Amino acid sequence: MKSLQILLTLLHLPLLAQAQEGWTLHECLEYALQNNIQIQKSIVSEQKGEVSLNQYKAQLLPTLSFATTQSLGYRPFQESSAIVQDGQVTAITKKVTGQGTYGLNASWTVWNGGANRMNVKNQEIENQISSLSTEITGLSIQEEIAKLYVAILYTSEAEKVAEQLAETAKKQWERGQALYENGQMAKAEVTTLEAQYSNARYDVVNSRTQIANYKRQLKALLELDLNTAFDITGQEPTDDQVMQPLPSAQSVFEQAMSTRPEIRSALLSIDAATLKEKIEKAGYQPTVTLNGGIGDSHSTGSSVAYGQQMKRNLNGSLGVTISVPIFDQQRVRSAVEKARLSKTDSQLDLMDQRNKLSSVIEDYWLNATTNQQRYLAARSAAQSQRESYNQLNEQFKEGLKNVVELLQGRDNLLNAEQKLLESKYNALLYAQLLKFYAGAEIDM
């Protein structure tokens, strides 16, 4: 029943993707975790690990096998012969004879230095590492989705600014044409206004192209195909969201060291390497194996009845095999040395992961802090530039300002708006990523 529910859920998700056009950030994250191919492949690797674990557990048990051989013999010039088989003398005169042998054999490794049990433990650790690898992949994809989502929001707002400026540039160009027709403006100035309008339209097209590209990348992470309609439903962030209180970089790092799967995986890798070294050292110790078997045979060339032969030839065996390594061309020694080096490598990986995590968190904290400060300055600067440009535009209509002053005012406004949008969305993004690395969910 549970499997059926899961199947129905998985079947429902693609239908939801086709019907839904506006996606929230939460919906994007949830859908990606269930449908992203990299995550699915990582889950398959986990399942392979479970198969390997069952195989190692089975090696603790005895082996049992059955074998039979059926053969024909042909002596074209045979007249009569005596054959000794399993201690029995039989006389045959047939040229074609048949023989059958049957064996049921069992073997059980009683001791091999504890390698079998340590292999089970080692595979359990490897499975935990594999599970953490899936978690790492999921977190990485969530982070990429958040960045693309914010990029779409940022570029969408930049598009609105570009559209407003394009509309203003169009009116300025039309005003310039009217002044030119009345002899109040030179042709060169009208051409400059037309170029400004063309650049403004280009900015709009460029913003739309960037939005489409970001959406394409986001759809790829969601594993949505070309024909699936896609858009997001995010809203412009409030000042409270942009200026939300930030945790210290040290507190985020301490929480990340205890929760991030990269660190837990690196610690488990050291445990696995330590256990692997013990497994290789087990190769120095003797191996004790119990062996037992039951055998039987028969022959068509015997004067003894088939059933009587099977009864007489039935035999059993039981023995112990002790294998003591003496000289193995340094195979075990080399394996132990490699395992010891792998352990050192795992310890270095832990240090590397720790340093990378520290660097990423510090970078995110600096970006969040800096962009919050920039946002406060850019917000007032953009407001001032908007008012200045509006006044400049009115003065241009009245002939009090020339084209050069108008273009300079437009450039100043564009620069101020760009700084405002960059600082606003960067502050929002990096504040969320800081909380994400501290163990919280991304929520915008």
Buried (B, 14 or more C-beta within 10 A) or exposed (E): EEEEEEEEEEEEBBEEBEEBEEBBBEBBBEBBBEBBEBBEEBBEEBEEBEEBBEEBBEBEEEEEEEEEEEEEBEEEEBEEEEBEBBEBEBEBEBEEBEBBBBBBBBBBBEBBBBBBBBBBBBBBBBBBBBBBBBBBBBBEBBBBBBBBBBBBBBBBBBBEBBBBBBEBBBBBBEBBBEBBEEEEBBEEBBBBBBEBBEBBBEBBEBBBEBBEBBBEBBBEBBBBEEEBEBEBEBEEBEEEBBBBEBBEBEEBBEBBBEEBBBBBBBBBBBBBBBBBBBBBBBBEBEBBBBBBBBBBBBBBBBEBEEEEBBEBBEEEEEEEEEEEEEEEEEEBBEBBEEBBEBBEEBBEBBEEBBEEBBEBBBEBBEBBBBBBEBBBEBBEBBEEBBEBBEEBBEBBEEEEBBBEEBBBBBEBBBBBBBBBBBBBBBBBBBBBBBBBBBEEEBEB
